[in-house]
Amino acid sequence: MPHADTLTVVHHDDTRTRFKNVRYRLHRDGIRIWTADGEHVVTDILMTEAYRQRAQE
């Protein structure tokens, strides 16, 4: 399951919802997101943007 430091969900009406420090799973009906607050299911997705910071080596 992918991890993202910042996950932005762009909805069909062009609004955006941002989540921080999450795990997520894309599926046919939308996206399932796990945060410290619990589980979120979003079904009206146009696209997602996920970013993860990596430690400098």
N, C-alpha and C positions, 0 to 999 in steps of 0.2 A: 504494500500500500504506500503510495508516494507521500512524502512529507513536504510541506511548503512553509516558509517563513511568512510569506504574504500570498494570499490567494484572492484574486478579484474575479467575481462572477458578473458578467455583463448580461443583463436580461433583455428580452425581446423589445421592451420599451426604451432601451438604451440607458436605463438606470444601472448603477453598479453597487454591489455589495462586497465589502472587503472583510476578510478574515485574517487573523494573524496566528502563526504557529499552529498549523492544522495538519491533519492527515485527511486524505480524501480519496474517493473512488468515483470515477466517471462510469455511468451505465446508460443504457438505452433510454431510460426515462428521465435522466437528469444527472445530478451529482449528489453524493452523500458525503457530508463533511463532519469530521469529529474535531471539536475544540475542547478547551477546558470547561466550557459551559455545557457541553453535551453534544448530542447529535443533531445535525440540521440536514434536511432534505430539500433541495431546490429543483424545481421541474421546468421553470421557464427560462432556459439558458440559451443565449445566443452564442457566447463563447466564454472561455476562462483564460486567465493569465496567472501562472504560478511561478513564484520566484523563491529560490533557496540560496542563502549565503553560504559559501564554503570557506572554511578556515584557510588562511594563507599558509602555504608550506614553505 
